[in-house]
Amino acid sequence: MLLARAQIPLHLSGFWVPIINQDPLASGSLGAGLTLYPPALLSIYVHGQDICSTMVNGKCLDFSNHLRSIERFLGVRGRGVGIKCYSRGELGEGLGLSAALSIAYAVGLLVKSGASVSLNKAGTAAHYAEVVNMTGLGDVIAEIKGGGLVARVSPGPPGVGDIDSFPIRERVRVAVTSVGSLTTPKMLVEGLHKQFMEGFKAYENFMLNPSLESFLINAYTFSRRTGMLSSSLDEALKDKLKGLIGSGCVLGYFVKKSLLAIIHDASCEEEVLSELKDLGTIKLLTPYHAGTWVLYNHGLGTEGTPKV
């Protein structure tokens, strides 16, 4: 039985200041990122214990650690809630999909239990799961609230942390492709001190003049200084994209974890894709101002959410 549907934007963080506290709800990050379209589309339904509880793009995934964390936080025993998700992003890629799945699962547990569904409450449970599993520190609040270009100005989940958003005037696209296989837990554990120091510099610089241009400059610098954007890849990109950078088509690029993001003017999309074709699969996304919304199943049928 379908309980609800959710639409949750993806989130690509450009730089961050990791703040780890003994209390997961006091943990999080300062920083800035982009909320992106198309959003993850999720069907939340009642399922039997013998059925996969988490399906992403038609594949059954083991998301049990997060599910148990959310159940523990909400004080709910026995799951009985399943998620079917269609998204341009994949789990672990760097687009905040684990946060979206966690938000949807928390919503499902609240709906199934008959409790009032508060997005702040669902977001708090999702943030708790992200922190204790070391899969994200700032994606949940950005995806709940949306905003396009989003700054996390106080760490924590929605209702505890705070964000500010800055409307993007430029008509831009975000081309992303994988350039490695770094996991979020490994990234946070091995590079925590460097990310804190460089993230704080980037955050302070950005907040002096919040804009897309400032975001891209500071995201590039952060990814270079933390080693996520290697010197060899940087030089190769500069050579490959020099004409498009010179013409103003490519506005900037950076690497988040192992995901290369190239932000460019929408009018030269085909030229950018042509230059990047030898890098592998390219996904095109767009800055998106809407946050999370949930639609209850009021006679809408029981079919899964259509593919993006």
N, C-alpha and C positions, 0 to 999 in steps of 0.2 A: 504494500500500500504506500502510495506517495504521500509524504507528510508535508513537504514544502520544496520550493525551488529557491536557489540563491544565485545571485550574480555578484562576483567579487573581482575587483580589478587585480591584475598582476602588479608587482612592485619591484623596481630595479633600483637598489641603493647605490649611490655614487661614492659616498664616503661616510664613515661612521666613527663614533667614539664609543667603544664598548664599555658598558657600566655593569659590572657583575657584583651582585650583592647576595648575602645569604638568603634574603627574601626574594623569591623570583618576581614578585610584583613590584619590588623596588629596583629590579634590574631592567636593562633595556639599552637604548643607545640614543645619543644625539647624532644628528647627521641630516642628510637630504637625499631624496630619490625621486623617481618618476613613477606615478601610478599609470597603468597602461591598458589600452584597449587592443584586441578584444579581451573582455574579462573571462575569468574562469566561470563556466556555467555548470551548476551543480544540482543534481536531483538528490533529495534526502528522503529516504524511505525506510519502512519497517522491513527487516530481513530476518531469515532464519539463521541459526548458528552454523549451518552447513553451507551457507552461501558467502561468497567473498564480500567483505564489508567495505572495501575501498577499491573502486575501479577508476583508473585514470586513462583516458583515451583508449578504452577497451581492454586494458591490461589490469589484472588483479595485482595489487601491491600490498606488501606487509607494512602497515602503518600502525601496528598494534601498540608500540610504545607510546605514541601520541594519544591514541584512543584511551589507553589505560590512565594516562596522566590527566586527561580531561574528565574522565569518570571519577577519578579520585578527587579532583578539585571540586566538582559539582556534587559529590557525595551520592553518585548514582551507581548502583550495582547492575551488572548484566547489560550488555550493550543493546542488541536488538535494533540497532540503527545502522543503515548502510549509506554509502555515498557513491554516486556515479558522477564523474567529473569529465568534462571535455574542455581542453585548454590548449593554447598555442605553446604553453610552457610544459616542461616535464619536471617531475619531482627531483630535487637536488641540483637543478640547473642554475639557479640563482635568480629566479623570477618570483620568489615568494609563494610558490604553490603549496608548500607544507603549511604555511599560515592560512591560506584559503581553505584547505581541507580541514584544518583544525577548527576554524570558525564555523564551517558548515556542520561539522560533527557536533560541536557544542550547541548550535541551534537545534539540531535534530533531537538531542537528548532533552532539551528544554521543552520542545514541542511534544515529544512522546510522553513526557512526565506530566503534561498538563500545566506546567508552570508558564508564567508570563515570559515572553521572549524579549529580553533586553539585549540589544547589540553590544552594549557595554559589558554586560555579564558574560555573554558568549565570547566577546573579545578578550575579556580577562582570563577566562578558562583557556582559550587558545594561546594567549601570550604565555601563561604558566607552562603549558605543554611545550611551547617552542623553547623557552628558557631552560627548563630542566633537561630537555633532550639536546640542547645546544644546536638547534637548527635555525635560530633566528632571534634577533633582539629588537627589531623595529618594524618588521613587516606587518604585524597584525594591526597596529594602530593606524598605519598608513592606508591599509586596505579597507579598514572599517570606515575611515573618514573620507578617503580620496582627496582630490585637489589638483592633480596634474603634477606640478612641481611642489613637493611636500617636504618641509623641514620639521624634523623631530626636535622640539625645543625643550622638552622635559621627558626623561625616560619613564617607561612603564606602559601598561596596557591602557586602553581607552577608559577614561574616568580617573586615572591616576597620572599617566603621562599626558603630554599635550603636543599638538602640532600647529604649524602655520602653513598656509599654502599661498602660492604665488602664480596667478594665471599666466599662461604662456601665450604671448602675442603671436609668436612665429608659428607658421604652419609647417610642422616638422614630422618626420618619421624616425623610428628607432629600428635599425637593422641589428639583429643579434645573431651570434653564432658561437658555438662552443670551441674553445681553443685549449682544452685540457680536461682534467678530471678531479680537481680539488674539491673536497667535501667541506660543508660548512663547519662541522665539529673540528676537523683538522685545521681549517683556516683560523678559527677562533682560538684554539689552544696554542698553535705554534706561532701565531703572529700577533698575539694579544697586545703586547707592549708597544710594538711598532704601530699597530693600528690605532692605539690610544693616542700616541704622540702625534702621528701624522694626521689622524682624524680630527684631533682638536684644532690643529692649524687650519685644516681645510674648512672645518665648521666655522671657526671665527672669521676667516677671510670671506666665506660665502655670506654670512649674516651681516657683514658690513654693507653689502650691495646685492641683495638676493635677486637673481635673474637667471635665465637659462644660460647666458654666456658665462656668468660667474660659476654656475654649477658645473659646467663642462670643463672649465679651466681647473677647478679644484678637484673634480673627479679624476681627471687625467693625472694631475700631480700626485694625488693620493695613490692611484693604482701603480704609478711608476715607483714611488718611494717605498711602497709596501711590497714590491716585487711581483704583484699580480700581473702587471704589464711589463714583460721582460724587455730589455734593451733591443734584443734581436727582433722581436715582434714589432716593437715601436718603429724601428728603422724600416722594416719591411712595409709597414702601413704607410709611413710618410712617403716612401718611394711610390707605392702603389696608388696612393690617393692624392699625390701632390697637385695634380691638375684640378681635381674636384675641391681640394682645400683652397687653392688659389682663387678659384672662381666664386667661392662663397657657398658652394653646394654643400660640402661637408662642414658642419659647424664644430664638430669635435668627436672624440672617441675616448673610451676608457675600458678597463676590464674589471668586472666584479666577480671575484672568485675565479672561475674559469670561463666566464661568459664575456665575449667581446661585444661592446655596444658602439655602434656608429650612428651618431645623430646627424641627420641631413635634412635639407629643405625638401618638402614634398614634391616640388616641381622637377627634381632631378633624380627621382627614385630609380628609374630604369638605368641611368648611368652608374649609379652606386651599385646596383645589383650586378651589373655587367663586370665591374671591377672586382667584386667580391666572390664571383662564382667559383673560383678555385679553392675557396676556404671551406667548402662544405655546405651543409644545409643552412640557408639564411631564413630567418623569420622576421617578418615586418610587423611592427607594433606602432601604436600612436599614443601620445600622452592623453590621459583620460581623467576628467574631473569628477566623475561620479564615484561614490564609495560603495559600500556593500548594501544591497537590498535583498529582502526576503519576501517571497510571495507564498502565502499558504495555499494548500491544495483545496480549493472550493469548486469541486466538480470539473477540474481541469484534465481529468484522465490520469492514467498511471504510466504513461510512456516516459522514457528517460529524456533528459534535456538534449536538444539537437546539437550536432557537432558545430564547432566554430569554423 
